[in-house]
Amino acid sequence: MGPTPETIAQRDTSRDGLRNKIESFVLTHGRPVWGFINRQPWLSRIVNRVIVNDAVSKAPFRPLLLSTSADYPSWSSLTERTWFSRYLPPKEIPNLPPVADFEHLYVTKPSGPRLSDRSTLLFPTFAQWFTDGFMMTSTSDTRRTTTSHQIDLGQLYGLNDDVQGALRALDNERGKRGRLLSEIVNGEEWAPRLFDEHGVRNPKFNALPAPMKMPDTLPADRKATLFAFGGERANSTLFTAAINTLFLREHNRLCGVIESANPAWDDERVFQTARNVNVVQLIKIVVEEYINHISPYWFRLLSDPTPCYTARWNRENWIPVEFNLLYRWHSLVPETAIWNGAPMPIGGARFGNEPLLRDGLGIALDSATKSRAWCLGLFNTAEFLRPVELASLKQGRDNRLASYNDYRERMKYPRVTRFEQISGDPEVVAALKRLYANDVERVEFFVGLFAEDPPERSAVPPLIGRMVALDAFSHALTNPLLSPHVFKEETFSPAGWASIAKTSSLRDLADRNLPNGTAGLRISMDLPTHLSVA
């Protein structure tokens, strides 16, 4: 299967910073103490507040001075949200080699791909699906974004009323209120098809975005398996389609329990209340499963919004261009997944949901869990994703991002002075020295992010982890649905409020929405214990 991640030589940690070292040591040692804290709700909420505030304070608070609209502050840079914001001003790094010269950075080593000792395929699948809901880049201008900057389940419901209206049943009959359109196939609930059996798009769904990057030559029989979803990337792979399906089923389940408890409510109120619940349940899963999976800490982070109620960082969401790029976790995705016990090339799982429809949602989630992710880093990208790595590097240059060292400094790490302080892998060090003319100050943001060695028990390298944490907390916990005057039972209904309280993982949703629950299935971003030991 390939080697597990091992640092070939010890990385030089002399430029990690004393405070960072102490903080890391405290949070990654003393497991029994952290276990005790995790079991005390009142104490864990206090500690959670301290950790969240500390994570967000590693960078400037919103609103940021600049956006990708111009090199200087303006009314547009502070208000026009079709642009990405940016943490640092544009900067030219002179005499960089051509993008094509970096291709070898993404080729796996002769010894084979490095396998994650932490993550299943469900982790990068969820990451892709989740970020595709609020962090889409315009296809005509990579400085612009087409999404709302909010965690709003846009990948399911769409980004405007026209798309949402096309996806809704819009039926005020008792027992049908609030639902999204769906159909039953082989005893399971699915979204309706976007194309018919001849590969012709259903005109009922003309308002929906076309599946992004779907090949023009995609055969009609594969088109006929694609779902009518609000997100343009939700059909990208059958695994992302599976997660979108899970949230579709949860929406319709919520409509049932909310309508039953509130028979006087009309279709619109049932729909809006179910969506509110579904979005907040997603936020809980993001913090309590996804962020905890990324983190090497023994403390279990909570989706408690109260730390932001009086915080200086509680401002309207606006995704930075740097956050858009640091989420290009292509090297986590393996060449081959295990589908229902048999190998399946991931490249062949794109834009075709026939195995999902045939074998069921439970098999899809279980298969993603039984497939081991690769390790995030250089020299470790599946062949079919290497062109996307180079396109991401080019996007960073097109947006004139500052250097890797500039971003380290902005995120309260000391600047590195030697390549050996980035990685302990001699091949990584040698490649960076060659590409950047032996000048560590010229290392680009996108390359430096993935050149770093991941810490023990962490799913991602340090700078990525720090930036994901600060943006995740400052974007997720400031969601309008979590504000103090909104986050209460009457917003979600007693039935919805109870559902929120019972949700902290994808498995919780699966238990409620698979024909036989999760009996006999494993649904987790974490590798089982026997695989977690290198």
C-alpha positions as CSV (number, residue, x, y, z in Angstrom):
1,M,0.0,0.0,0.0
2,G,3.0,2.3,0.3
3,P,4.9,3.8,3.2
4,T,3.4,5.7,6.1
5,P,4.6,9.2,6.6
6,E,8.0,9.4,8.2
7,T,10.3,12.4,8.6
8,I,13.6,11.2,7.1
9,A,15.6,13.6,9.1
10,Q,14.7,15.8,12.0
11,R,13.4,19.2,11.0
12,D,15.3,22.2,12.4
13,T,12.8,23.7,14.9
14,S,14.9,26.7,15.9
15,R,12.5,29.1,14.2
16,D,9.2,27.7,15.5
17,G,9.1,30.4,18.2
18,L,9.2,29.8,22.0
19,R,5.5,30.6,22.6
20,N,4.4,28.4,19.8
21,K,6.5,25.5,21.1
22,I,5.1,25.9,24.6
23,E,1.6,26.1,23.3
24,S,2.0,23.0,21.2
25,F,3.6,21.1,24.0
26,V,0.9,21.8,26.5
27,L,-1.9,21.0,24.1
28,T,-0.4,17.7,22.7
29,H,0.9,16.3,26.0
30,G,-0.8,15.4,29.3
31,R,-3.6,13.3,27.8
32,P,-5.1,12.2,31.1
33,V,-5.4,15.8,32.2
34,W,-7.1,16.8,28.9
35,G,-9.4,13.7,29.2
36,F,-10.5,15.0,32.6
37,I,-11.2,18.5,31.2
38,N,-13.2,17.0,28.3
39,R,-15.5,15.2,30.7
40,Q,-16.3,18.4,32.7
41,P,-18.8,20.5,30.6
42,W,-18.3,23.7,32.6
43,L,-14.5,23.4,32.5
44,S,-14.3,22.4,28.8
45,R,-16.4,25.5,27.8
46,I,-13.9,27.7,29.6
47,V,-10.9,26.1,28.0
48,N,-12.7,26.1,24.7
49,R,-13.1,29.8,24.9
50,V,-9.4,30.4,25.6
51,I,-8.3,28.1,22.7
52,V,-10.8,29.6,20.2
53,N,-9.8,33.2,21.1
54,D,-6.1,32.3,21.0
55,A,-6.5,30.7,17.5
56,V,-8.4,33.6,16.0
57,S,-5.9,36.2,17.5
58,K,-3.1,34.7,15.4
59,A,-4.1,37.0,12.5
60,P,-5.7,40.5,12.0
61,F,-9.4,40.6,12.6
62,R,-11.9,41.4,9.9
63,P,-12.6,43.7,8.1
64,L,-9.3,43.4,6.4
65,L,-7.8,46.5,4.8
66,L,-7.4,45.0,1.3
67,S,-9.2,42.8,-1.1
68,T,-8.2,41.4,-4.5
69,S,-10.0,44.4,-6.2
70,A,-6.9,46.7,-6.0
71,D,-3.5,47.2,-4.5
72,Y,-4.7,49.9,-2.1
73,P,-7.6,50.4,0.3
74,S,-10.9,51.7,-1.1
75,W,-14.6,51.6,-0.5
76,S,-14.7,48.6,-2.8
77,S,-12.0,46.8,-0.9
78,L,-14.0,47.2,2.3
79,T,-17.5,46.5,0.9
80,E,-17.6,44.7,-2.4
81,R,-17.7,41.0,-1.5
82,T,-17.5,39.6,-5.0
83,W,-13.8,40.0,-4.4
84,F,-11.8,37.9,-2.0
85,S,-10.3,39.7,0.9
86,R,-6.5,39.3,1.6
87,Y,-4.3,39.1,4.6
88,L,-1.3,40.7,3.0
89,P,-0.8,43.3,0.2
90,P,0.2,42.1,-3.3
91,K,3.9,41.5,-3.7
92,E,6.0,40.6,-6.6
93,I,8.6,37.9,-6.1
94,P,11.0,38.5,-9.0
95,N,12.6,35.9,-11.3
96,L,10.5,32.9,-10.3
97,P,10.9,29.8,-12.5
98,P,8.0,29.0,-14.8
99,V,5.1,27.1,-13.3
100,A,5.9,24.0,-15.4
101,D,9.3,23.7,-13.6
102,F,7.4,22.8,-10.4
103,E,5.6,19.7,-11.8
104,H,8.1,17.3,-10.3
105,L,7.2,18.6,-6.8
106,Y,3.9,16.7,-7.1
107,V,5.1,13.4,-8.5
108,T,5.1,10.6,-6.0
109,K,8.5,9.2,-5.0
110,P,9.8,5.9,-6.4
111,S,9.1,4.3,-3.0
112,G,5.4,5.0,-3.6
113,P,2.9,7.4,-2.1
114,R,3.1,8.2,1.6
115,L,-0.1,7.1,3.4
116,S,-1.7,9.1,6.1
117,D,-1.5,7.8,9.6
118,R,-4.5,9.9,10.6
119,S,-7.2,10.2,7.9
120,T,-9.6,8.2,5.9
121,L,-10.8,9.3,2.4
122,L,-13.9,10.7,4.2
123,F,-11.8,13.5,5.5
124,P,-10.6,15.1,2.2
125,T,-14.0,14.3,0.7
126,F,-15.8,16.3,3.4
127,A,-13.2,19.0,3.1
128,Q,-13.8,19.3,-0.6
129,W,-17.6,19.2,-0.3
130,F,-17.7,21.6,2.6
131,T,-15.4,24.3,1.1
132,D,-17.2,24.1,-2.2
133,G,-20.2,25.5,-0.4
134,F,-18.7,28.9,0.4
135,M,-15.3,29.3,-1.3
136,M,-15.8,29.1,-5.0
137,T,-13.6,31.0,-7.4
138,S,-15.0,32.7,-10.5
139,T,-14.0,30.9,-13.7
140,S,-13.4,34.2,-15.5
141,D,-11.3,36.0,-12.8
142,T,-9.5,34.1,-10.0
143,R,-9.6,37.3,-7.9
144,R,-13.3,37.0,-7.6
145,T,-15.7,34.6,-5.8
146,T,-19.2,33.5,-6.7
147,T,-20.4,32.5,-3.2
148,S,-21.9,34.2,-0.2
149,H,-18.8,33.8,2.2
150,Q,-21.2,32.0,4.6
151,I,-21.6,28.4,5.7
152,D,-25.1,28.1,4.3
153,L,-25.3,24.7,2.6
154,G,-25.2,26.4,-0.8
155,Q,-23.9,23.2,-2.3
156,L,-27.4,21.7,-1.5
157,Y,-29.8,24.6,-1.6
158,G,-28.0,26.8,-4.2
159,L,-27.0,30.5,-4.0
160,N,-30.2,32.2,-5.1
161,D,-33.9,32.0,-4.9
162,D,-34.3,30.8,-8.5
163,V,-32.0,27.7,-7.9
164,Q,-33.7,27.1,-4.5
165,G,-37.1,27.3,-6.1
166,A,-36.2,24.8,-8.8
167,L,-35.1,22.3,-6.1
168,R,-38.1,22.6,-3.8
169,A,-41.2,20.5,-4.0
170,L,-43.3,23.6,-3.1
171,D,-46.2,21.5,-1.9
172,N,-48.5,22.8,0.9
173,E,-50.3,19.4,1.3
174,R,-50.1,17.9,4.7
175,G,-47.1,15.5,5.0
176,K,-45.2,17.2,2.1
177,R,-44.4,20.6,3.4
178,G,-40.9,22.1,3.2
179,R,-39.4,19.3,1.2
180,L,-36.7,19.3,-1.4
181,L,-37.5,17.3,-4.6
182,S,-36.4,13.7,-4.3
183,E,-37.2,10.3,-5.7
184,I,-36.9,6.8,-4.3
185,V,-34.6,4.4,-6.1
186,N,-33.9,0.9,-4.8
187,G,-35.6,1.8,-1.5
188,E,-33.4,4.9,-0.9
189,E,-34.0,8.6,-1.3
190,W,-32.0,10.6,-3.9
191,A,-32.1,14.0,-5.5
192,P,-33.9,13.9,-9.0
193,R,-31.7,13.5,-12.0
194,L,-30.3,16.6,-13.8
195,F,-30.2,14.8,-17.2
196,D,-32.5,12.1,-18.8
197,E,-31.3,8.8,-20.1
198,H,-30.3,10.4,-23.4
199,G,-28.0,12.9,-21.6
200,V,-30.4,15.8,-22.2
201,R,-30.7,18.3,-19.4
202,N,-34.1,18.5,-17.7
203,P,-35.5,21.9,-18.5
204,K,-37.1,22.0,-15.0
205,F,-33.6,22.6,-13.7
206,N,-32.4,25.3,-16.1
207,A,-31.8,27.6,-13.2
208,L,-29.3,25.2,-11.7
209,P,-25.6,25.8,-12.3
210,A,-24.0,23.3,-14.8
211,P,-21.7,20.8,-13.1
212,M,-18.3,22.5,-13.1
213,K,-15.6,20.9,-15.2
214,M,-17.9,18.2,-16.4
215,P,-16.2,16.9,-19.6
216,D,-18.1,17.8,-22.8
217,T,-17.6,14.2,-23.9
218,L,-19.2,12.6,-20.8
219,P,-21.3,9.7,-22.1
220,A,-25.1,10.0,-21.8
221,D,-25.3,7.0,-19.4
222,R,-23.0,8.8,-16.9
223,K,-24.8,12.1,-17.3
224,A,-28.0,10.3,-16.5
225,T,-26.7,9.4,-13.0
226,L,-25.9,13.1,-12.0
227,F,-28.2,14.7,-9.5
228,A,-30.0,18.0,-9.6
229,F,-28.0,19.8,-6.8
230,G,-27.7,23.5,-6.0
231,G,-23.9,23.3,-5.9
232,E,-21.9,23.3,-9.2
233,R,-19.3,20.9,-7.7
234,A,-21.6,18.6,-5.8
235,N,-21.5,15.9,-8.5
236,S,-17.7,16.1,-8.9
237,T,-17.2,12.6,-7.4
238,L,-19.7,10.0,-6.2
239,F,-18.3,10.6,-2.7
240,T,-19.1,14.3,-2.7
241,A,-22.5,13.4,-4.2
242,A,-23.0,11.0,-1.3
243,I,-22.4,13.7,1.3
244,N,-24.8,16.1,-0.4
245,T,-27.4,13.3,-0.5
246,L,-26.9,12.8,3.2
247,F,-27.8,16.4,3.9
248,L,-30.7,16.3,1.4
249,R,-32.2,13.4,3.3
250,E,-31.6,15.1,6.6
251,H,-33.4,18.2,5.3
252,N,-36.5,16.2,4.3
253,R,-36.4,14.2,7.6
254,L,-36.3,17.5,9.5
255,C,-39.3,18.7,7.5
256,G,-41.2,15.7,8.6
257,V,-40.6,16.1,12.3
258,I,-41.0,19.8,12.3
259,E,-44.3,19.7,10.4
260,S,-45.6,16.9,12.6
261,A,-44.9,19.0,15.7
262,N,-46.3,22.2,14.0
263,P,-49.2,21.2,11.8
264,A,-50.3,24.9,11.3
265,W,-47.0,25.8,9.7
266,D,-47.1,26.3,5.9
267,D,-44.6,25.0,3.3
268,E,-42.4,28.0,3.5
269,R,-42.0,28.1,7.2
270,V,-41.3,24.4,7.4
271,F,-38.6,24.7,4.7
272,Q,-36.9,27.7,6.2
273,T,-36.8,26.2,9.7
274,A,-35.5,22.8,8.4
275,R,-32.8,24.7,6.5
276,N,-31.8,26.6,9.6
277,V,-31.4,23.4,11.6
278,N,-29.5,21.7,8.8
279,V,-27.0,24.5,8.5
280,V,-26.3,24.6,12.3
281,Q,-25.9,20.8,12.3
282,L,-23.3,21.2,9.6
283,I,-21.5,23.8,11.7
284,K,-21.5,21.4,14.7
285,I,-20.0,18.7,12.5
286,V,-17.4,21.1,11.1
287,V,-16.1,21.9,14.6
288,E,-16.7,18.8,16.6
289,E,-15.7,16.2,14.0
290,Y,-13.8,17.9,11.2
291,I,-11.7,20.5,13.1
292,N,-11.1,18.0,15.9
293,H,-9.8,15.5,13.3
294,I,-7.4,18.1,11.9
295,S,-6.1,19.2,15.4
296,P,-3.3,17.3,17.2
297,Y,-4.7,18.5,20.5
298,W,-6.1,16.1,23.1
299,F,-8.7,18.7,24.0
300,R,-12.0,18.2,22.2
301,L,-13.0,21.5,20.7
302,L,-16.7,22.5,21.0
303,S,-19.1,24.3,18.6
304,D,-20.0,26.7,21.4
305,P,-20.7,30.2,19.8
306,T,-20.5,32.1,23.0
307,P,-16.8,33.0,22.8
308,C,-17.5,35.3,19.8
309,Y,-20.4,37.2,21.4
310,T,-18.1,39.7,23.1
311,A,-15.0,39.1,21.0
312,R,-13.4,41.9,18.9
313,W,-13.1,39.4,16.0
314,N,-16.9,39.0,15.6
315,R,-17.3,40.6,12.2
316,E,-19.2,39.7,9.0
317,N,-17.6,36.8,7.1
318,W,-15.4,37.5,4.1
319,I,-13.2,34.7,2.7
320,P,-9.5,35.7,2.1
321,V,-7.9,34.7,-1.1
322,E,-5.1,32.9,0.9
323,F,-7.7,30.7,2.6
324,N,-9.0,29.7,-0.9
325,L,-5.6,28.5,-1.8
326,L,-4.5,26.8,1.4
327,Y,-7.4,24.4,1.0
328,R,-6.0,22.8,-2.1
329,W,-5.5,19.4,-0.3
330,H,-5.1,17.4,-3.5
331,S,-2.3,15.2,-2.1
332,L,-4.7,13.7,0.5
333,V,-6.7,12.0,-2.3
334,P,-5.4,8.5,-3.2
335,E,-5.2,7.1,-6.7
336,T,-7.5,4.3,-5.7
337,A,-10.3,3.9,-3.2
338,I,-11.9,0.8,-1.8
339,W,-15.5,0.6,-3.0
340,N,-17.6,-2.1,-1.4
341,G,-14.5,-4.2,-0.9
342,A,-13.0,-3.8,-4.3
343,P,-10.4,-1.3,-5.7
344,M,-11.8,1.7,-7.6
345,P,-9.7,4.4,-9.4
346,I,-10.7,7.8,-8.0
347,G,-10.2,9.4,-11.4
348,G,-12.9,7.1,-12.7
349,A,-15.3,8.1,-9.9
350,R,-15.8,11.6,-11.2
351,F,-19.1,12.7,-12.8
352,G,-20.8,9.3,-12.5
353,N,-23.0,8.2,-9.6
354,E,-24.1,4.8,-10.9
355,P,-22.2,2.8,-8.2
356,L,-23.8,5.1,-5.5
357,L,-27.3,4.5,-6.9
358,R,-26.6,0.7,-7.2
359,D,-25.0,0.0,-3.9
360,G,-26.5,2.7,-1.7
361,L,-25.5,5.6,0.5
362,G,-24.3,3.5,3.4
363,I,-21.8,1.7,1.2
364,A,-20.5,5.0,-0.1
365,L,-19.8,6.4,3.4
366,D,-18.4,3.1,4.6
367,S,-16.2,2.8,1.5
368,A,-14.8,6.3,2.0
369,T,-14.0,5.3,5.6
370,K,-12.3,2.1,4.6
371,S,-10.1,3.9,2.0
372,R,-6.9,5.4,3.5
373,A,-6.0,8.9,2.6
374,W,-2.5,9.9,1.5
375,C,-0.3,12.2,3.5
376,L,-0.6,15.9,2.7
377,G,2.6,17.3,1.3
378,L,5.0,17.5,-1.7
379,F,6.0,14.6,-3.9
380,N,2.7,12.9,-3.1
381,T,-0.1,13.9,-5.5
382,A,-2.1,11.4,-7.5
383,E,-1.4,11.7,-11.2
384,F,-4.9,12.9,-12.2
385,L,-4.6,15.8,-9.8
386,R,-1.2,17.1,-10.7
387,P,-2.4,19.7,-13.3
388,V,-4.7,21.1,-10.5
389,E,-1.6,21.7,-8.3
390,L,0.1,23.7,-11.0
391,A,-3.1,25.7,-11.7
392,S,-3.2,26.5,-8.0
393,L,0.4,27.7,-8.0
394,K,-0.5,29.9,-11.0
395,Q,-3.5,31.3,-9.2
396,G,-1.3,32.4,-6.3
397,R,1.0,34.2,-8.8
398,D,-2.0,35.7,-10.6
399,N,-3.1,37.1,-7.2
400,R,0.5,38.3,-6.5
401,L,0.5,36.6,-3.1
402,A,3.3,37.5,-0.7
403,S,6.0,34.9,0.2
404,Y,5.6,31.9,2.5
405,N,7.8,33.7,5.0
406,D,5.6,36.8,4.9
407,Y,2.6,34.7,5.8
408,R,4.5,32.9,8.6
409,E,5.3,36.2,10.1
410,R,1.7,37.4,9.7
411,M,0.4,34.3,11.5
412,K,2.9,34.8,14.4
413,Y,5.6,32.3,13.4
414,P,9.2,33.5,13.1
415,R,10.5,33.8,9.6
416,V,12.6,30.8,8.6
417,T,16.2,31.4,7.7
418,R,17.1,27.9,6.4
419,F,15.2,25.5,4.2
420,E,15.8,22.8,6.8
421,Q,13.5,24.8,9.1
422,I,10.6,24.1,6.7
423,S,11.1,20.3,6.3
424,G,13.4,17.5,7.4
425,D,13.0,15.7,4.1
426,P,16.3,16.1,2.2
427,E,14.4,15.7,-1.2
428,V,12.0,18.5,-0.3
429,V,14.9,20.7,0.9
430,A,17.0,20.1,-2.2
431,A,14.0,20.8,-4.5
432,L,13.2,24.1,-2.8
433,K,16.8,25.2,-2.9
434,R,17.1,24.5,-6.6
435,L,13.8,26.1,-7.5
436,Y,14.3,29.2,-5.4
437,A,18.0,29.8,-6.1
438,N,19.0,28.9,-2.5
439,D,17.1,31.9,-1.2
440,V,14.5,30.9,1.4
441,E,12.8,34.3,1.2
442,R,11.6,33.6,-2.3
443,V,9.6,30.5,-1.4
444,E,6.0,31.0,-2.5
445,F,3.0,30.7,-0.2
446,F,1.4,27.8,-2.0
447,V,4.6,25.8,-2.2
448,G,5.8,26.5,1.3
449,L,2.4,25.5,2.9
450,F,2.8,21.9,1.6
451,A,6.5,21.7,2.0
452,E,6.2,21.7,5.8
453,D,6.3,18.4,7.8
454,P,2.9,17.7,9.5
455,P,3.3,17.5,13.3
456,E,2.6,14.2,15.1
457,R,-1.2,13.4,15.2
458,S,-2.0,16.3,12.9
459,A,-3.8,15.8,9.6
460,V,-2.2,19.0,8.1
461,P,1.2,20.9,8.3
462,P,1.5,23.7,10.9
463,L,0.9,26.9,8.9
464,I,-2.2,25.3,7.2
465,G,-3.4,24.1,10.6
466,R,-3.1,27.6,12.1
467,M,-4.8,29.3,9.2
468,V,-7.6,26.8,9.0
469,A,-8.3,27.1,12.8
470,L,-8.4,30.9,12.8
471,D,-10.6,31.1,9.7
472,A,-12.8,28.1,10.7
473,F,-13.6,29.6,14.1
474,S,-14.0,33.2,13.0
475,H,-16.2,32.1,10.0
476,A,-18.2,29.2,11.5
477,L,-18.9,30.7,15.0
478,T,-20.0,34.1,13.6
479,N,-22.7,32.6,11.4
480,P,-25.9,34.6,11.7
481,L,-27.8,31.5,13.0
482,L,-25.4,31.3,16.0
483,S,-25.8,35.0,17.1
484,P,-27.2,35.5,20.6
485,H,-30.6,36.7,19.6
486,V,-31.0,34.0,17.0
487,F,-29.4,30.8,18.5
488,K,-32.4,29.7,20.6
489,E,-35.1,27.1,20.4
490,E,-37.8,29.3,18.8
491,T,-35.6,29.8,15.7
492,F,-35.3,26.1,15.1
493,S,-38.5,24.8,16.8
494,P,-38.3,22.4,19.7
495,A,-38.0,19.4,17.4
496,G,-35.2,21.1,15.4
497,W,-33.4,22.2,18.6
498,A,-33.4,18.7,19.9
499,S,-32.0,17.4,16.6
500,I,-29.1,20.0,16.8
501,A,-28.3,18.8,20.3
502,K,-28.0,15.2,19.1
503,T,-25.7,16.0,16.2
504,S,-21.9,16.2,16.2
505,S,-20.7,13.8,13.4
506,L,-21.6,12.6,9.9
507,R,-22.4,9.2,11.5
508,D,-25.2,10.9,13.5
509,L,-26.8,12.0,10.3
510,A,-26.3,8.6,8.7
511,D,-27.9,6.8,11.7
512,R,-31.0,8.8,11.0
513,N,-31.0,8.6,7.2
514,L,-29.9,5.2,6.1
515,P,-32.5,2.4,5.6
516,N,-31.0,0.3,8.4
517,G,-29.0,3.0,10.2
518,T,-25.3,2.5,10.5
519,A,-25.3,-1.1,11.7
520,G,-22.3,-2.9,10.3
521,L,-20.9,0.3,8.8
522,R,-17.9,2.4,9.9
523,I,-18.3,6.2,9.1
524,S,-15.4,8.2,10.3
525,M,-12.6,10.6,9.2
526,D,-10.3,8.9,11.7
527,L,-8.3,5.8,10.8
528,P,-9.0,2.8,13.2
529,T,-6.4,2.4,15.9
530,H,-4.6,-0.4,14.3
531,L,-3.8,1.8,11.2
532,S,-3.0,4.8,13.3
533,V,0.3,3.3,14.4
534,A,3.1,3.7,11.9
